[in-house]
Amino acid sequence: MERFSNITEALMNEAKIEIESFDIKDGEKIIAYFSEIPSISGFPYKIILVENSDGIVYARFRQWDTEYDFTRWDNGVYNLDRLRIITDEKILSQTESALLKEYLSQLEKIHLPENINKENVIILDSSLWKFGFILKNKNIDYTWKAATEDINVFVPLINLMREKYLDRI
């Protein structure tokens, strides 16, 4: 039985679940991720970088096509089981893979901030951003609506991921 709702929060929660649902194959490991969950009118997406057992790095992308779905649901009742999710997968070039390894190597050598969320600002309607990566000794996860200047240390890695899908985000 399909699930229907007229509650926007239920719709957004289902969209978050859908864009997080990547298939990770045996022998693969997630290296990094980046996501944006905008206000309801946006296009929530997530990008992950995955390395397989052969050392090949893939960028995988999942995005909720809100424009398409909202044209189907003009009466305010949402089908939670039929969200249109756009998916894509691209192999990182050797140059991109080398840059990725260099960025991660640099991050292992510095003191990383514990938090990059600027908490002394008021954000009325904005995206929720999530970013994380895996180093040899630890997993790093950040969430923010307004970032502190500490995000600058991560910009090269974030840009590497986002550049693979600039035409979609």
ZINOR-V727407 format. One line per field, one symbol per residue. ss: DSSP state (@ for helix, = for strand, . for the rest). psi: psi as a letter, one per 30 degrees, with the letter a starting at -180 (. if undefined). Layout:
ss->???
psi->???
This chain:
ss->...==..@@@@@@@@@@@@@........=========.......=======.....========.@@@@@@@.....==.....=======..@@@@@@@@@@@@@@@@.......=..........=======....======..=.@@@@@@@@@@@@@@@......
psi->klkllgjeeeeeeeeeeeffikjklkflkkellklkjllffaiklkkkkkklfggkkkkkkkkkieeeefffifggkkjfghkjkkllkkkkleeeeeeeeeeeeeffflkkkfkgjjfhlkjejllkkkkllkleflkkkkklekllfffeffeeeeeeeeffgfff.
